[in-house]
Amino acid sequence: MKVDLTKNNSFMSQLEKDMKDKSVLVIEDIPEVRGSMRQMMTSFGAKDIQEAPNGERALEKMRGHSFDVILCDYNLGSGKDGQQVLEEAKLEELITYSTIFIMVTAENYMGMVMGAIEFMPDDYLSKPFTKDTMKGRLQKLLDKKRPFKELALFAKQKDYKTAIALANKLIQEKKSVMDVLRIKMELSFQLEAYDEIKDFLEEVLSEYNVPWAKLGLGKVFYFKEDYVQAEKIFRELISENANYIHAYDWLAKTCHETGRAKEAQEVLTKGTAVSPKSLSRQKNLGEIAMENKDMAVAAKSFKAAVQYGKGSALRTPDEFTGLAKALTATGNEADAMKVIKNVNDEFRNNNDVKYQTGLLKSAIYRKQGLQESAEAALKEVKELVEMMDDDKAVDATMELAQVCMDMGSTEDAKQLLQMVVRNNHEDEGTLGKVQGMFEKAGMEDEGKVLIASTREEMNKLNNKGVQLVKAGKIDEAIGLFVKAADGAPENKTINLNAAQVLIMKAKKNKKDNTLLEKASEYLENAGHKDRFDEKYLALLDAYDELIQSRVVSGDDAASG
């Protein structure tokens, strides 16, 4: 009779004991290699082993199942690569502090290696590797991660205080101390307790010269707006290790925050040379280069962002529109139009994309002397602006007005800017931007007149409505404020007054549900501007009380 020794723990190796209850995911596009890695995991004692032939399928499996060990090849054919799988899995919190993620690849050029390491896999194995090599690495990682299971659970539940308490306990027990110290730092940043983090990291650095702690201390100074200290630390990190890529990102942020956009561009240029395969870094470099009017660098960086974003969940329309803008600025309108077509195809139902590309098409047509086509594109953009959310409409309207000024359509620009003033007649910041646009166009006096007259118009209208209310002429006040609010849907004051008079009328006329329906609309408009405004909150309470009283009394009421 043959005895299965694997059923007896006394005959099992430590690795087999550790792996028998672990769930494993093997991500590899070549079936034979995938099968070989599966067999290796089986020989190590794993029972629950799943496979994925590509990045998309791997993420699907991770969304539906929690894996303890993930072996992922870097090159997965077309679609997502291993770096993108790791990046997106961390973004979606599909892997925790207790998960083991091993990157495997036959490629070893610097850009790929730096890109893979940047997102911190637990280990990195170059093909070909032996079974003994994998066995040794896996056992070491299992030993290191063993204490993290409970901590990872609380961190995933966003119970950071409990997770930090568990980290402190592990530190006292001297279990995987260096890794737990780093985890404690990451958890502490979630609580934004910067003074406590500073003390903690200074204590760590007094014993260990570790770059992650120094970077964390630099970030603390950045968030506390001590940019001099932050910059000093980030520069020291780069001096000590020219490949420590995160220091470049934070140094660039610090330079930009202190008004040195050209220095920020220089730093990011060096950073992308060290690790080019980062969509966000290339995109940031493109945006700063655009700000510096360095359109050649902007075009190159946005093009790289588009390339590295293929298959990534981090891909946005901004890389495409940035590239199209840079190409247009460098006189490459034909390629810009191709990019515009591509982004509209990829994000076909996105009105923001249609707006941005509409502006670009208008500018390109204008440069090509196609005035009718430029005006047609601009007409479509105007229609899109009217459909935008309030928080985007102001910037979009002002950008559109600038295009109209550039095209020589001064009257259209003035109408658009007057709309902005009507909706923001008490917002000094927005009014300053409007005046700045007029000054840039050499129309300083016209801007002052337009802003002053429009503000006076809105103030008179508002005061007249208030006087009507005081005189008991509620119906006339309703007519005035409703008309004003419909003409200035983003004006908080006007919309609040419109809601107020409608609620006043609704208190007396409990059968007319249209009053509350209309009041709800104006409250929503005002809430978009400022949900913490005292008058808004008071009116919202009054509205809710009316709704509740009608529900209790059995009357039908508008929904809020």
MARZADO-206048 format. One line per 10 residues: number of its first residue (from 1); for each residue x, y, z of C-alpha. Coordinates in nm, 4 decimals, m for minus. Example, Ala and Ser with C-alpha at 12.3 -4.5 7.8 and 13.67 -1.06 7.14 Angstrom:
2
1 = 1.2300 m0.4500 0.7800  1.3670 m0.1060 0.7140
//
This chain:
560
1 = 0.0000 0.0000 0.0000  0.1410 0.3393 m0.1113  0.1367 0.6070 0.1584  0.0773 0.9738 0.0602  0.3349 1.1414 0.2791  0.2097 1.4893 0.1833  m0.0995 1.4325 0.4012  0.1217 1.4038 0.7047  0.2557 1.7415 0.8189  0.5625 1.5783 0.9684
11 = 0.6808 1.4848 0.6166  0.6055 1.8248 0.4593  0.8665 2.0951 0.4011  0.8112 2.4416 0.5507  0.7245 2.5756 0.2048  0.4606 2.3043 0.1512  0.3082 2.3815 0.4922  0.2986 2.7528 0.4065  0.1602 2.7058 0.0541  m0.1056 2.4399 0.1102
21 = m0.3716 2.6977 0.2037  m0.2493 2.9780 m0.0239  m0.4365 3.0955 m0.3336  m0.2068 3.1484 m0.6343  m0.2554 3.3368 m0.9631  m0.0162 3.2712 m1.2535  m0.0231 3.5431 m1.5218  0.1615 3.4392 m1.8387  0.0687 3.4651 m2.2077  0.2624 3.1573 m2.3294
31 = 0.0621 2.8409 m2.2426  0.3670 2.6154 m2.2035  0.5397 2.8561 m1.9649  0.2140 2.9090 m1.7769  0.1783 2.5346 m1.7334  0.5383 2.5026 m1.6161  0.4880 2.7737 m1.3515  0.1680 2.6047 m1.2378  0.3494 2.2739 m1.1954  0.6191 2.4502 m0.9953
41 = 0.3581 2.5982 m0.7595  0.1925 2.2547 m0.7265  0.5267 2.0993 m0.6315  0.5599 2.3677 m0.3624  0.2320 2.2514 m0.2064  m0.0216 2.4974 m0.3533  m0.3703 2.3543 m0.4158  m0.5692 2.6623 m0.5215  m0.3984 2.7759 m0.8434  m0.5631 2.9869 m1.1131
51 = m0.4236 3.1078 m1.4461  m0.4630 3.4173 m1.6649  m0.3270 3.4479 m2.0217  m0.3267 3.8298 m2.0249  m0.3493 4.1392 m1.8069  m0.7197 4.2016 m1.8612  m0.8164 3.8485 m1.7555  m0.5792 3.8688 m1.4579  m0.7478 4.1828 m1.3236  m1.0905 4.0263 m1.3746
61 = m0.9817 3.7290 m1.1651  m0.8341 3.9557 m0.8956  m1.1597 4.1507 m0.8746  m1.3498 3.8277 m0.8049  m1.0986 3.6449 m0.5869  m0.8403 3.7334 m0.3223  m0.4974 3.5866 m0.4058  m0.2113 3.5336 m0.1621  0.0601 3.4864 m0.4269  0.0683 3.6396 m0.7767
71 = 0.3329 3.5450 m1.0342  0.3148 3.7874 m1.3264  0.5201 3.7929 m1.6449  0.6146 4.1421 m1.7587  0.5532 4.0913 m2.1297  0.1959 3.9679 m2.1783  0.1646 4.0246 m2.5538  m0.0866 4.2812 m2.6745  m0.2848 4.4698 m2.4121  m0.1707 4.5395 m2.0580
81 = 0.1831 4.4511 m1.9522  0.2908 4.3318 m1.6079  0.3721 4.6829 m1.4892  0.0199 4.7999 m1.5763  m0.1326 4.4964 m1.4027  0.0583 4.5780 m1.0833  m0.0191 4.9502 m1.1084  m0.3919 4.8971 m1.1612  m0.4166 4.6217 m0.8999  m0.2710 4.8623 m0.6423
91 = m0.4939 5.1457 m0.7630  m0.8041 4.9285 m0.7244  m0.6737 4.7845 m0.3944  m0.6879 4.4303 m0.5340  m0.3627 4.3462 m0.3570  m0.2924 4.4147 0.0097  0.0087 4.4380 0.2387  m0.0050 4.0588 0.2838  m0.0158 3.9772 m0.0905  0.3019 3.8510 m0.2583
101 = 0.3510 3.9896 m0.6116  0.6499 3.8568 m0.8072  0.7340 4.0084 m1.1466  0.8920 3.7652 m1.3928  1.0527 3.8611 m1.7253  1.3133 3.7715 m1.9842  1.3624 4.1402 m2.0693  1.6094 4.3530 m1.8795  1.6530 4.6899 m2.0509  1.6770 4.9779 m1.8043
111 = 1.3486 5.1545 m1.8852  1.1485 4.8372 m1.8329  1.3335 4.7376 m1.5148  1.2947 5.0844 m1.3609  0.9277 5.0969 m1.4578  0.8608 4.7586 m1.2978  1.0571 4.8359 m0.9808  0.8913 5.1786 m0.9475  0.5566 5.0182 m0.8606  0.7267 4.7995 m0.5998
121 = 0.6650 4.4322 m0.6732  0.7767 4.2175 m0.3811  1.0404 4.0529 m0.5975  1.1723 4.0596 m0.9510  1.2885 3.7390 m1.1219  1.4763 3.7311 m1.4519  1.4180 3.4376 m1.6872  1.5474 3.1758 m1.6980  1.5395 3.0899 m1.3282  1.5637 2.7574 m1.1503
131 = 1.3069 2.5908 m0.9297  1.5438 2.6328 m0.6346  1.5714 3.0069 m0.7009  1.1926 3.0451 m0.7001  1.1659 2.8233 m0.3929  1.4131 3.0339 m0.1963  1.2585 3.3673 m0.2957  0.9044 3.2479 m0.2249  0.9882 3.1105 0.1191  1.1635 3.4341 0.2124
141 = 0.8593 3.6401 0.1071  0.6160 3.4114 0.2901  0.8188 3.4520 0.6088  0.8255 3.8300 0.5654  0.4552 3.8690 0.4878  0.3232 3.6215 0.7456  0.2659 3.8852 1.0179  0.0812 4.1258 0.7867  m0.2478 3.9425 0.7336  m0.4544 4.1057 1.0114
151 = m0.2959 4.4474 0.9541  m0.3784 4.4260 0.5815  m0.7427 4.3484 0.6603  m0.7898 4.6634 0.8701  m0.6006 4.8749 0.6154  m0.8322 4.7513 0.3380  m1.1314 4.8439 0.5550  m0.9796 5.1958 0.5911  m0.9505 5.1461 0.9683  m0.6078 5.3078 0.9655
161 = m0.5842 5.3679 1.3411  m0.6287 4.9977 1.4195  m0.3885 4.9042 1.1402  m0.1265 5.1441 1.2830  m0.1767 4.9962 1.6313  m0.1096 4.6493 1.4877  0.1976 4.7843 1.3091  0.3284 4.9215 1.6397  0.2755 4.5800 1.7978  0.4717 4.4086 1.5193
171 = 0.7531 4.6612 1.5584  0.7715 4.5846 1.9312  0.7793 4.2126 1.8509  1.0579 4.2830 1.5975  0.8698 4.1116 1.3126  0.9705 4.2290 0.9609  1.0573 4.5604 1.1248  1.1780 4.7552 0.8205  0.8741 4.6654 0.6117  0.6347 4.7378 0.8988
181 = 0.7945 5.0787 0.9566  0.7333 5.1673 0.5919  0.3742 5.0395 0.6105  0.3154 5.2460 0.9261  0.4358 5.5547 0.7395  0.1984 5.4900 0.4481  m0.0960 5.4356 0.6841  m0.0115 5.7512 0.8803  m0.0191 5.9622 0.5634  m0.3797 5.8480 0.5160
191 = m0.4622 6.0237 0.8463  m0.2672 6.3393 0.7458  m0.1151 6.3634 1.0946  0.1958 6.5361 0.9618  0.3507 6.6409 1.2944  0.3273 6.2834 1.4232  0.4666 6.1455 1.0956  0.7577 6.3911 1.1162  0.8533 6.2756 1.4673  0.8164 5.9112 1.3689
201 = 1.0298 5.9419 1.0528  1.3021 6.1420 1.2254  1.3239 5.8604 1.4807  1.3453 5.6008 1.2005  1.6186 5.7988 1.0220  1.8187 5.8292 1.3428  1.8618 5.4495 1.3294  1.8290 5.3602 0.9603  1.9348 5.5548 0.6518  1.6506 5.4332 0.4302
211 = 1.5370 5.6351 0.1252  1.1628 5.5732 0.1736  1.1757 5.7367 0.5176  1.3703 6.0341 0.3865  1.1234 6.0719 0.0974  0.8366 6.0543 0.3482  0.9969 6.3293 0.5579  1.0323 6.5448 0.2464  0.6622 6.4914 0.1713  0.5746 6.5957 0.5279
221 = 0.7586 6.9260 0.4781  0.5889 6.9663 0.1374  0.2403 6.9219 0.2855  0.3308 7.1585 0.5716  0.4359 7.4098 0.2998  0.7975 7.4178 0.4181  0.9202 7.3955 0.0601  1.2818 7.4881 0.1406  1.3243 7.1848 0.3678  1.1290 6.9616 0.1284
231 = 1.3475 7.0594 m0.1672  1.6655 7.0047 0.0338  1.5616 6.6486 0.1195  1.4498 6.5576 m0.2340  1.7777 6.6876 m0.3803  1.9766 6.4891 m0.1211  1.7905 6.1732 m0.2188  1.8704 6.2195 m0.5878  2.2334 6.2946 m0.5021  2.2552 5.9734 m0.2965
241 = 2.0728 5.7587 m0.5535  2.0205 5.8946 m0.9047  1.7741 5.6118 m0.9779  1.5392 5.6895 m0.6881  1.2638 5.7994 m0.9218  1.0009 5.9185 m0.6706  1.2373 6.1925 m0.5511  1.2318 6.3482 m0.9010  0.8517 6.3623 m0.8974  0.8355 6.5337 m0.5578
251 = 1.1217 6.7710 m0.6359  0.9405 6.8752 m0.9547  0.6169 6.9300 m0.7566  0.8096 7.1462 m0.5088  0.9726 7.3546 m0.7818  0.6384 7.4057 m0.9547  0.4614 7.4945 m0.6290  0.7216 7.7668 m0.5679  0.6771 7.9216 m0.9131  0.9757 7.7633 m1.0878
261 = 0.8104 7.5832 m1.3761  1.1289 7.5700 m1.5856  1.3203 7.3999 m1.3041  1.0296 7.1588 m1.2587  1.0539 7.0719 m1.6286  1.4289 7.0103 m1.6014  1.3777 6.7779 m1.3040  1.1002 6.5793 m1.4735  1.3090 6.5522 m1.7906  1.5813 6.3822 m1.5845
271 = 1.3202 6.1663 m1.4143  1.1707 6.0426 m1.7400  1.5216 5.9615 m1.8641  1.5658 5.7325 m1.5622  1.2197 5.5727 m1.5832  1.0307 5.6652 m1.9027  0.7457 5.4109 m1.8785  0.5172 5.6154 m1.6570  0.2033 5.7622 m1.8086  0.1540 6.0116 m1.5242
281 = 0.5162 6.1341 m1.5297  0.5160 6.1851 m1.9061  0.1808 6.3618 m1.8818  0.3068 6.5902 m1.6021  0.6152 6.6756 m1.8065  0.3953 6.7544 m2.1075  0.1732 6.9867 m1.9041  0.4672 7.1751 m1.7504  0.6420 7.2016 m2.0880  0.3187 7.3427 m2.2317
291 = 0.3099 7.5949 m1.9480  0.6702 7.6897 m2.0365  0.5736 7.7248 m2.4069  0.8196 7.4434 m2.4892  0.5916 7.2786 m2.7409  0.8518 7.0375 m2.8810  0.9033 6.8767 m2.5392  0.5289 6.8896 m2.4716  0.4536 6.7030 m2.7953  0.7205 6.4412 m2.7240
301 = 0.5991 6.3840 m2.3672  0.2292 6.3676 m2.4514  0.3084 6.1272 m2.7351  0.4938 5.9029 m2.4879  0.1997 5.9270 m2.2431  m0.0395 5.8154 m2.5186  0.1936 5.5275 m2.6078  0.2460 5.4046 m2.2504  m0.1213 5.4481 m2.1716  m0.2322 5.1801 m2.4162
311 = m0.4333 4.9269 m2.2205  m0.4031 5.1234 m1.8949  m0.6951 5.2148 m1.6689  m0.5093 5.5419 m1.6018  m0.5522 5.6482 m1.9646  m0.7472 5.9759 m1.9990  m0.8391 6.2094 m2.2856  m0.5941 6.4698 m2.1495  m0.2890 6.2987 m2.3017  m0.4517 6.3095 m2.6466
321 = m0.5785 6.6663 m2.6271  m0.2433 6.7794 m2.4855  m0.0654 6.6149 m2.7777  m0.3067 6.7707 m3.0277  m0.2531 7.1177 m2.8759  0.1247 7.0792 m2.8852  0.1199 6.9533 m3.2452  m0.1021 7.2440 m3.3481  0.1320 7.4914 m3.1792  0.4318 7.3440 m3.3640
331 = 0.2549 7.3724 m3.7003  0.1778 7.0022 m3.7395  m0.1965 7.0428 m3.7964  m0.2363 6.7240 m4.0028  m0.1103 6.5006 m3.7215  m0.3098 6.7046 m3.4686  m0.6298 6.6286 m3.6626  m0.5414 6.2554 m3.6579  m0.5008 6.2686 m3.2804  m0.8346 6.4533 m3.2524
341 = m1.0038 6.1771 m3.4524  m0.8422 5.9078 m3.2361  m0.9478 6.0633 m2.9059  m1.3044 6.1192 m3.0281  m1.3204 5.7541 m3.1387  m1.1823 5.6251 m2.8084  m1.3907 5.8540 m2.5851  m1.6893 5.8944 m2.8155  m1.9520 5.9714 m2.5500  m1.7446 6.2223 m2.3542
351 = m1.8732 6.5802 m2.3936  m1.5588 6.7250 m2.2346  m1.3554 6.5598 m2.5112  m1.5901 6.6958 m2.7774  m1.5532 7.0408 m2.6232  m1.1712 7.0314 m2.6136  m1.1373 6.8881 m2.9635  m1.3997 7.1313 m3.0954  m1.1868 7.4233 m2.9744  m0.8779 7.2653 m3.1314
361 = m1.0519 7.2043 m3.4635  m1.1723 7.5632 m3.4662  m0.8160 7.6886 m3.4104  m0.6748 7.4582 m3.6797  m0.9386 7.5570 m3.9345  m0.8710 7.9222 m3.8556  m0.4964 7.8741 m3.9150  m0.5790 7.7062 m4.2457  m0.8014 7.9959 m4.3518  m1.1202 7.7850 m4.3361
371 = m1.3332 8.0436 m4.1573  m1.6706 7.8758 m4.2140  m1.5438 7.5439 m4.0780  m1.3903 7.7259 m3.7786  m1.7200 7.8978 m3.6986  m1.9148 7.5722 m3.7401  m1.6815 7.3962 m3.4938  m1.7195 7.6882 m3.2532  m2.0985 7.6695 m3.2755  m2.0881 7.3046 m3.1650
381 = m1.8621 7.4010 m2.8742  m2.1072 7.6703 m2.7559  m2.3854 7.4113 m2.7457  m2.1649 7.1783 m2.5392  m2.0811 7.4523 m2.2870  m2.4519 7.4949 m2.2137  m2.4695 7.1241 m2.1215  m2.1691 7.1287 m1.8846  m2.1751 7.0912 m1.5073  m2.1563 7.4203 m1.3186
391 = m1.8066 7.3543 m1.1843  m1.6683 7.3244 m1.5370  m1.8832 7.5800 m1.7164  m1.6991 7.8946 m1.6014  m1.3555 7.7808 m1.7206  m1.5024 7.6383 m2.0401  m1.6927 7.9590 m2.1180  m1.3840 8.1726 m2.0586  m1.1712 7.9447 m2.2747  m1.4333 7.9664 m2.5478
401 = m1.4398 8.3456 m2.5150  m1.0619 8.3513 m2.5602  m1.0937 8.1519 m2.8815  m1.3589 8.3928 m3.0055  m1.1258 8.6862 m2.9332  m0.8424 8.5104 m3.1168  m1.0738 8.4616 m3.4150  m1.1729 8.8275 m3.4133  m1.5274 8.7534 m3.2944  m1.5101 9.0206 m3.0242
411 = m1.8867 9.0575 m2.9767  m1.9291 8.6816 m2.9245  m1.6472 8.6913 m2.6703  m1.8065 8.9826 m2.4840  m2.1433 8.8033 m2.4697  m1.9787 8.4936 m2.3256  m1.7840 8.6922 m2.0664  m2.0968 8.8854 m1.9711  m2.2623 8.5482 m1.9050  m1.9720 8.4597 m1.6744
421 = m2.0142 8.7889 m1.4853  m2.3914 8.7388 m1.4523  m2.3350 8.3985 m1.2960  m2.0529 8.5166 m1.0686  m2.1226 8.8847 m1.0004  m2.0051 8.8523 m0.6361  m1.6967 8.6360 m0.7060  m1.3978 8.8719 m0.7132  m1.1598 8.5971 m0.8263  m1.3637 8.5134 m1.1366
431 = m1.4238 8.8813 m1.2150  m1.0475 8.9396 m1.1951  m0.9896 8.6658 m1.4516  m1.2496 8.8188 m1.6835  m1.0830 9.1592 m1.6560  m0.7470 8.9966 m1.7248  m0.8783 8.8572 m2.0528  m0.9958 9.2008 m2.1622  m0.6594 9.3517 m2.0709  m0.4748 9.0810 m2.2645
441 = m0.6846 9.1730 m2.5695  m0.6079 9.5455 m2.5250  m0.9665 9.6142 m2.4134  m0.9088 9.7133 m2.0510  m1.1707 9.9928 m2.0420  m1.4346 9.7830 m2.2185  m1.3817 9.5103 m1.9616  m1.4258 9.7489 m1.6695  m1.7480 9.8875 m1.8207  m1.8914 9.5403 m1.8943
451 = m1.8152 9.4075 m1.5454  m1.9434 9.7205 m1.3664  m2.2657 9.7455 m1.5679  m2.3410 9.3729 m1.5395  m2.2791 9.3735 m1.1642  m2.5062 9.6754 m1.1288  m2.7737 9.4999 m1.3370  m2.7628 9.1893 m1.1132  m2.7590 9.3904 m0.7901  m3.0549 9.6048 m0.8989
461 = m3.2491 9.2979 m1.0033  m3.1785 9.1255 m0.6724  m3.2671 9.4341 m0.4673  m3.5911 9.4825 m0.6594  m3.6924 9.1239 m0.5854  m3.6157 9.1674 m0.2146  m3.8271 9.4872 m0.2051  m4.1172 9.3025 m0.3697  m4.0992 9.0348 m0.0987  m4.0977 9.2979 0.1761
471 = m4.4015 9.4607 0.0140  m4.5837 9.1271 0.0211  m4.5850 9.0991 m0.3592  m4.4699 8.7351 m0.3596  m4.6061 8.6466 m0.7058  m4.4214 8.9401 m0.8653  m4.1045 8.8470 m0.6753  m4.1357 8.4880 m0.7979  m4.1719 8.6051 m1.1594  m3.8661 8.8300 m1.1282
481 = m3.6355 8.5801 m0.9514  m3.7389 8.2841 m1.1679  m3.6653 8.4805 m1.4843  m3.3325 8.5983 m1.3397  m3.2327 8.2487 m1.2222  m3.3176 8.0937 m1.5581  m3.0912 8.3518 m1.7204  m2.8102 8.2992 m1.4673  m2.8348 7.9321 m1.3629  m2.4980 7.9384 m1.1842
491 = m2.5587 8.2544 m0.9777  m2.5812 8.1333 m0.6181  m2.7496 8.4449 m0.4735  m3.0187 8.4671 m0.7420  m3.0948 8.0947 m0.7262  m3.1212 8.0987 m0.3463  m3.3625 8.3929 m0.3598  m3.5688 8.2195 m0.6281  m3.5874 7.9072 m0.4105  m3.6771 8.1161 m0.1050
501 = m3.9751 8.2938 m0.2593  m4.1052 7.9676 m0.4048  m4.0842 7.8004 m0.0621  m4.2628 8.0999 0.0935  m4.5426 8.0620 m0.1615  m4.5515 7.6814 m0.1133  m4.6114 7.7223 0.2606  m4.9352 7.9085 0.1806  m5.0386 7.6998 m0.1191  m5.0066 7.3366 m0.0183
511 = m5.1825 7.2038 m0.3290  m4.9416 7.3448 m0.5904  m4.6604 7.0895 m0.6143  m4.4930 7.2720 m0.9032  m4.3713 7.5360 m0.6555  m4.1591 7.2832 m0.4670  m4.0440 7.1178 m0.7872  m3.9122 7.4518 m0.9114  m3.7625 7.5371 m0.5708  m3.5753 7.2048 m0.5764
521 = m3.4212 7.2958 m0.9120  m3.2894 7.6303 m0.7848  m3.1639 7.4775 m0.4606  m2.9708 7.2239 m0.6646  m2.8168 7.5030 m0.8748  m2.7085 7.6905 m0.5621  m2.5801 7.3728 m0.3983  m2.3460 7.3103 m0.6888  m2.1788 7.6417 m0.6113  m2.1544 7.6038 m0.2312
531 = m2.3113 7.3171 m0.0346  m2.2010 7.4691 0.2961  m2.3605 7.8117 0.2476  m2.5719 7.8908 0.5566  m2.8686 8.0230 0.3606  m2.8623 7.7202 0.1314  m2.8647 7.4808 0.4285  m3.1472 7.6735 0.5995  m3.3601 7.6694 0.2829  m3.2840 7.3006 0.2318
541 = m3.4160 7.2320 0.5833  m3.7301 7.4370 0.5117  m3.7815 7.2498 0.1841  m3.7393 6.9112 0.3563  m3.9876 7.0094 0.6294  m4.2473 7.0984 0.3669  m4.1908 6.7714 0.1840  m4.2193 6.5746 0.5092  m4.5367 6.7569 0.6183  m4.7017 6.6753 0.2870
551 = m4.6010 6.3107 0.3120  m4.7460 6.2920 0.6639  m5.0692 6.4659 0.5569  m5.0993 6.2379 0.2535  m5.0522 6.5094 m0.0093  m4.8404 6.4293 m0.3126  m4.5168 6.6246 m0.3126  m4.2266 6.6963 m0.5350  m3.9176 6.4847 m0.4896  m3.6055 6.6667 m0.3768
//
